[in-house]
Amino acid sequence: MEKLNCNIGDLAMVVKCSLPVNQGTIVHIQSAKGEMKWQNSKDPLFTWNVVVMTAGKKLIYDNGEKTEALGFGPVADYMLVPITPSKKTRANKSQLKLELEQ
């Protein structure tokens, strides 16, 4: 089982992103989106729904056709590092997949 970096409820920082403008953005993990295809990855990546917490900042999304600046949206787990201690042990993909399917 692959351990995830974050859990629901964590504050996290975007540390890996193909768009450097997103790096350093603080987000709040709202919910699990599940596995999602990302432009720079051949395999789907586990993804969270997040809300931007950094004042005056938005996440920039570029799908090759259009660019959007949003205060919320999906972020892949591997792009994040938690900055608050989690009250739970780190989640794993199979546990969250079961929760999403129920």
Residue pairs with C-beta under 8 A, 6 or more apart in sequence:
1 92
1 93
1 94
2 46
2 92
2 93
3 90
3 91
3 92
4 46
4 77
4 90
4 91
4 92
4 93
4 96
5 12
5 77
5 78
5 80
5 81
5 82
5 90
6 12
6 29
6 48
6 77
6 80
6 82
6 86
6 90
6 91
7 29
7 82
7 86
7 88
7 90
7 91
8 29
8 30
8 31
8 32
8 48
8 91
9 28
9 29
9 86
9 87
10 28
10 29
10 82
10 83
10 84
10 86
11 26
11 27
11 28
11 29
11 53
11 82
11 83
11 84
12 26
12 27
12 28
12 29
12 50
12 80
12 81
12 82
12 83
13 24
13 25
13 26
13 27
13 80
13 81
13 83
14 22
14 23
14 24
14 25
14 27
14 59
14 75
14 79
14 80
15 23
15 24
15 79
15 80
15 81
16 23
16 78
16 79
17 23
17 79
18 39
18 40
19 60
19 62
21 60
22 59
22 60
24 54
25 52
25 54
25 57
25 59
26 52
26 53
26 54
26 83
27 50
27 51
27 52
27 53
27 54
27 59
27 75
27 80
28 50
28 51
28 53
29 48
29 49
29 50
29 80
30 48
30 49
30 50
30 51
30 72
31 48
31 49
32 46
32 47
32 48
32 49
32 96
32 99
32 100
33 47
33 48
33 49
33 74
34 46
34 47
34 96
34 97
34 100
35 44
35 45
35 46
35 47
35 93
35 97
36 44
36 45
36 47
36 74
36 76
37 44
37 45
38 44
38 45
38 47
38 76
39 63
39 64
41 76
45 76
45 77
45 78
46 76
46 77
46 78
46 93
46 96
47 74
47 75
47 76
47 77
48 74
48 75
48 76
48 77
48 80
49 72
49 73
49 74
50 59
50 72
50 73
50 74
50 75
51 71
51 72
52 58
52 59
52 70
52 71
52 72
58 69
58 70
58 71
59 69
59 70
59 71
59 72
59 73
59 75
60 67
60 68
60 69
61 67
61 68
61 69
61 70
61 73
62 68
